[in-house]
Amino acid sequence: MVSYQRDSASSLSDKDFDFICQFAYQQAGIVLNENKREMVYRRFARIIRERKLNSFAQYCQLLRDNPEQEQRYFINAITTNLTSFFREQHHFDYLAEYEIPKILVENAKKKRIRVWSSASSTGEEPYSIAITFVETMKDKINHWDVKILATDIDCNVLNTGKEGIYEYRKIAGLPENYIKKYFVKLAQSKEDKYQVHKNIQKLITFKQLNLLHQWPMKGPFDIIFCRNVIIYFDKKTQQELFERYNKMLKPGGLLILGHSENLGSYQQYFDNVGRTIFRKPLIGQATNVTYS
Ligand SMILES: C[S@@+](CC[C@H](N)C(=O)[O-])C[C@H]1O[C@@H](n2cnc3c(N)ncnc32)[C@H](O)[C@@H]1O
């Protein structure tokens, strides 16, 4: 095994690496550079082994010959899916303290709320959103039409999200009463596994969506989460996406980014109301409010 890996490492030529970078950019907008060479090697050496291919060159030829058939495996291998329940807790605190009470007043007539988790990975993010809504709205949630759309490009992580089954270590950091109320221990599992309660699951729809492609939904959304995904894209793709997110939000709606992300020059079209929390202004341009 070790010698196979050494052979494969030497066979990841500059030409094959450049081709893989180009394919990742075309298919998913993901920008890879020299720093990612080791990661590319590790992830694709595994695929090459699984597919019983001999070299990176052979794998690149397969991508050239059958791009449509191969793109799913390729994308699942290239994406970084790191996430966790209540990651960046301050976003959920903002929803509970300000945004949900505000929406309950503003949407009181229609009793309808729409949220989009646009790079939902294995589901921890949309489930954290759903739990925050249930905790904040309490019984009211049964009388409102609350829907959370969870999308990702990677179909493996979406399947995990749909199932909603997690090892105990993934939920161990949650408050004890959350585990009791919102998770069900699976009796037949070897390790401790927990499934998200169906009352939480029913609020969420998981769908595959490449952010670079057309978006089939109409919106408007009250809140959009776009966390820890735009860092993989170049500036041009980021700015195009921000414009599309802006159109998908209702006036006054929220766009939430990840901890190391910012809107760049698109900031002028939003007000910065919290740490990486941006509000689409009600009319016209933003007043350039900046959170500090
Ligand atoms: C690091 S995870 C972020 C998960 C979650 N939003 C969070 O912050 O915890 C990034 C996710 O973006 C997804 N992704 C990457 N490129 C994408 C694209 N072009 N369209 C949709 N999702 C994409 C990956 O599959 C991955 O699950």
The ligand as an SDF file (V2000), in Angstrom:
LIG
                    3D

 27 29  0  0  0  0  0  0  0  0999 V2000
  -16.8840   23.4440    4.6140 C   0  0  0  0  0  0  0  0  0  0  0  0
  -18.4820   22.9210    4.1150 S   0  0  0  0  0  0  0  0  0  0  0  0
  -19.5000   24.1340    4.9260 C   0  0  0  0  0  0  0  0  0  0  0  0
  -20.6860   23.5190    5.6300 C   0  0  0  0  0  0  0  0  0  0  0  0
  -21.5380   24.4860    6.4510 C   0  0  0  0  0  0  0  0  0  0  0  0
  -22.0730   25.5510    5.6270 N   0  0  0  0  0  0  0  0  0  0  0  0
  -20.7550   25.0610    7.6040 C   0  0  0  0  0  0  0  0  0  0  0  0
  -20.3500   26.2250    7.5440 O   0  0  0  0  0  0  0  0  0  0  0  0
  -20.5350   24.3490    8.5900 O   0  0  0  0  0  0  0  0  0  0  0  0
  -18.5420   23.4760    2.4050 C   0  0  0  0  0  0  0  0  0  0  0  0
  -19.6140   22.7980    1.5900 C   0  0  0  0  0  0  0  0  0  0  0  0
  -19.7490   23.4840    0.3450 O   0  0  0  0  0  0  0  0  0  0  0  0
  -20.0850   22.5320   -0.6380 C   0  0  0  0  0  0  0  0  0  0  0  0
  -19.7740   23.0810   -1.9830 N   0  0  0  0  0  0  0  0  0  0  0  0
  -18.5590   23.2530   -2.5690 C   0  0  0  0  0  0  0  0  0  0  0  0
  -18.7020   23.7450   -3.8140 N   0  0  0  0  0  0  0  0  0  0  0  0
  -20.0400   23.8840   -4.0310 C   0  0  0  0  0  0  0  0  0  0  0  0
  -20.8210   24.3370   -5.1400 C   0  0  0  0  0  0  0  0  0  0  0  0
  -20.2540   24.7470   -6.2790 N   0  0  0  0  0  0  0  0  0  0  0  0
  -22.1710   24.3300   -5.0050 N   0  0  0  0  0  0  0  0  0  0  0  0
  -22.7580   23.9140   -3.8510 C   0  0  0  0  0  0  0  0  0  0  0  0
  -22.0700   23.4660   -2.7680 N   0  0  0  0  0  0  0  0  0  0  0  0
  -20.7250   23.4490   -2.8590 C   0  0  0  0  0  0  0  0  0  0  0  0
  -19.2430   21.3210   -0.2790 C   0  0  0  0  0  0  0  0  0  0  0  0
  -19.7490   20.1250   -0.8320 O   0  0  0  0  0  0  0  0  0  0  0  0
  -19.2890   21.3520    1.2580 C   0  0  0  0  0  0  0  0  0  0  0  0
  -20.2650   20.4880    1.7750 O   0  0  0  0  0  0  0  0  0  0  0  0
  1  2  1  0
  2  3  1  0
  2 10  1  0
  3  4  1  0
  4  5  1  0
  5  6  1  0
  5  7  1  0
  7  8  2  0
  7  9  1  0
 10 11  1  0
 11 12  1  0
 11 26  1  0
 12 13  1  0
 13 14  1  0
 13 24  1  0
 14 15  1  0
 14 23  1  0
 15 16  2  0
 16 17  1  0
 17 18  1  0
 17 23  2  0
 18 19  1  0
 18 20  2  0
 20 21  1  0
 21 22  2  0
 22 23  1  0
 24 25  1  0
 24 26  1  0
 26 27  1  0
M  CHG  2   2   1   9  -1
M  END
$$$$
